[in-house]
Amino acid sequence: MSETKSIKPVVIDGHFSQNLERDLAAYPEGIIFPVDKPYKWTSSDVVRKIKYALRNYFGTKNIKIGHAGTLDPLATGLLIICVGKATKLSESLQAEKKEYIAEFTLGATTPSFDREHPIDALYPTDHITLDSLKSAVTQLNAQTEQLPPVFSAKYVNGTRSYFLARHGEEVELKPAPIKIYDTELLYYSGCVSEWKGWGLERPLYGSDAEHNTFMVKKRIASQEDNPVPLYTENSLLTPEQINALPRAVVRIECSKGTYIRSVARDFGLALGSGAFMSALRRTASGGFRVEDAINLKEFFNSL
């Protein structure tokens, strides 16, 4: 049996009913904190804030901590934080099957396949029906490889792809093997059941102007999480027109390395239109679910 398989950390989730022990030595196998990452926080923000809180709580600066799988700042949901010896499990935890709830805005595309760049092209949507939506969702299940976005952390000749793309250089990425285990259409404006939210965070365009400055600061502070500015001005559509575009919400179970932004692109192509990801929430990873995750505000208040 390998060393990592023998590690049995303590899991502290959102149902914790008692305070942590005051001595970090009480957790020789480490601790796992499944947390619900807030909107606009980078994964590094979560690690840094928890590390600071635990240093004060345990009374020691020597705390090893990391996360098991990055979430973009504009995504929310399950982020697994590993402390102490549990950090050795990060790689195996990242390899587990993931579940996401994603909102796709239809009839338009962006260079990054999400809402972090301006719309660059428009497409028809009048031909889209409930049957064609169901068919497009089914087609996603057949994917065995995926072309990553050029605005991604993939390396191209030793340089991050997003760095090259930001500087206007041509980026050629190769398809990577992935597995989509299951998909489910939850909502389509005008066709499926009423909007239920599903925990998605998506401020309307034109209502979040300060976010551009916020993301520029994050990009400078943390290259690991690859934040980029959110553009609220657009030469093709007004914010009101963008907000009026049809949207679909899809539940996706997939393997490690699957870019949901690329799923949005492929979904639009399958519909004979265009699409970009406008909201994302990770709801599960391996045996962990976001319903059981820690609310960070409550957690910090409890320490």
N, C-alpha and C positions, 0 to 999 in steps of 0.2 A: 504493500500500500504506500503511495507517495505521501510526502509530508503534507501537501495541501489537503488531501482527502482526509487526513487524520485530524485536521484543525476543526474544532467545534466551538465557534464563537458564540457569545450570548447575543441574541437578537432583541433589541429594544425597539418596539414599534409604537404605533399610535395608541395602543391599548395599555401602555405601561401604567401600572397602578401604584408603583412605589418609586421613590427616588433612586438614582444611581448610588452605588457605594461611593464613599468619599475617597477611597484608595484605588487608584488605577490597577494596582497589583492584584486586586480582587478579580480581575478579568485577564488571566494569563493567556487565554486563547483568543483574546480580542473581543471587539463588539461590532455588530452590524446595526446601523441605523437606516432603515428604509424611510426616506423623507419625501414629502410632496413639494417639489421645487416650485417656488413662486414665479409668476410671470415677470420677465425682465431680469431676473437673477441669472448670472452665469453659473455653471457647475462649480467653477472655482470660487465664486462668491459663497456658495453653500459650504464648501470645504473650509474656507478661511473663517467664516463666522462660527461654524461648529467647533473648529479647532481653538479659536479664541475663547469660546465659552467653556470648553472642557479644560483648557489650561487653568482658567480661574477656578473651576469647580474642583478639579483634582489637585490643584496647587503645584503643578509641575509644567515646565516648558517642553519636556521631552515626550511629545506625543506624535506618533506616526499615524497619518490619516490620509485617505484618498477616496476617490469615487470609482464606481464600477460602471462606466459608460456615460459619456457626455450627453447632456441635453442642451440644445441651443437656447439662448436667452429668451426668445419669443415662444418657446415651448414650455409647458408645465408638466407636472406629474412625477412619477416614481423615479427617484434617484437614490441609488444604494451607496451609503457612506460606510467605509470600512475603517476601523480604528485598531491600532496595535497589530497583533499577529494576523488579524483578519484581512489586512491589506494584501497578504499573500494569496488570498482568494479572488482578488479583483479580476484577474484574467479569466478564470473559470466562470465567475458570475456574469461577466460581459458576454460570454459565449452562449448564455441561455436564450431561449425563445422569448421574444418581446411581443407585447400587444400595444397598439396605439389607437386612439380615436383621432382622425384627421378630418379637417374641413378643407375641401377643394373648391376654389372659386373658378367658375367655368367661363369660357368665352374670351380669355386673355392669357398671355404668358408673360413671364419675366425672365431675365437672364439667369437668375439664381433659383428659379422654380418655386420661389416663395415670395412673401411680401416685403422682403428686405431690399428689393431693387424695383425701379419703375417698370411699369408695363411696357413691353416692347412690340407687341403685336396683338391684334384683335381677331376673333373668330366667331362664326355664327353659332347660335345655340337653339334657334327655333325648331330645328329638326330633332332635338333630343327628347326622347320619350322615356317612360318608366321602363319599358322593355329594353331599350338600348342602354339605359343605366345599369340594369341588372346584368345584361350581357357584358358590359365593360368591366363590371366588378368581377364576374366569373373569369374573364380573360386574365385578370391579374393573378389568379391562383395558378395559372400555367407557367408563370415566369420562373426560370431557373438561373438567369443571369440578368445583370442590370448595368446600365451605363451611368456611372456616378456623375453628379453635377460638376461643372468646371469650378464653381465656387464651393469647393470641398477641401478637406484636409489631406487628400491623397497626395502622395509625393510624385513629382515628375522630374526626373533627373536630379533628385536631391532637394528639390524646392517644392513647397506646398502649392498645390494647384490654385488655391484661392489667391495667393500672392501674385502669381503670374497673371491670372485673370484680371485682378484689380489694376495691373499695370498695362493692360491692353495687349498682352502677349497671347499668341495662339496656344491653346492647350488641347492636347489629344490624350484622352483617357481610354483605357481598355475596359470592356465589360468585365464585371466581377461576378462570381457565382453567389447566388442568394437563394433563399427558399421562402415563399409565401405560403403559409400553412392554411390560412382561412381568411376570408373577407366577408363583410356584411354591410349592405347599404342601410344606413340608419335614417337618412333624411335627404330629400332634395326639394328645394323651394318650389312649392306648388304641386308636387307629385306624391310625396310621401307624408307620413304623420307629422304633426306639429313639432316645431323646434323645442328641444328639451335641454339644450345647453351642453350636457355631457361633460361639464367641467371645463369646457374650452374657454380660453381667454382670447378675445378678438375685438379690441376697440375699433370703432368705426374709423374709416379714413377721414382725415381732416380734423379729428378730435384728439390727436396725439402728437401735436407739432413739436413738443419739447423732446420727443423720443429720439429725434435725429441727433441732437447734441449728446444725449445720454449714451447712445450706441457708439458714437465716435470716441467718447472717453473710455468706454469698455474695450473698444478695439485696441486702444493704446495700452490699456492696463493688462489685457489678457489675450495673447495670441493663441493660447491653447484652445479656447472655446470658439475662436473664429467669428466674433461678432462683427457685423457690418452695419452701416447706417440704415435706418428705416426712412425711406423717402415718402413724404406725404404729398409732394407736388409731382404732377405727372403731365406730360405733354399730350398724351393721347386721350385721357379721360379725366374728368373732374372727380374729386373725392365722392361726390354724390352719385356719379355714374358708376364708379367702382363699387360702391356700397349696394347698388341696385343689381349687380351681376348675379346670376343664379349660383347657388352653392349646393354642394353635396357633402354629406358627412358619412365617412366610411370607417368601419372597424377593421383593423388589419393585424393579423398575427404573422410574425415574420422572424427570420433568422437575424443573427448579428450581421452588421454590415449593410443592411438594407436602408437605403435613403428614401424616406417617405416623400421627400421633395421630388425624387425621380419617379416614384409611384404616381404622384400628381401629374407629372408630364405624360407618363404612359397612359393614364386614365383619360386625359384629354385627347390623346391620339386615338385611343380606342373608340371614342365618341365622335370622331371626325370633327373635333373642335380643338380648343386649347384649354389648359388648366394650370393653376399654380396653387401651392399649399398656403392657406391663409390662417390656419390655426392647427396646433398639434398638442396632444396630451398623451404621455406614456402611462398606460393603465396597469401594465403588468410586466414583470421580468422574472423568468424562472418561476419559483414558487412564491414570489412576493407580488402583492397587489396594492394599488394606490389607495384603496378603501381602508387598508390597515396601516398606511404610512403616517409618519409623524407630521403634524402641523407645526412648522418651525416657530411660529409666534408663541404657541402654547408650550412648546418644548423649552424655549429659552426662558420663559416666565417661570417654569417649574424648577429650574436649576438654582 
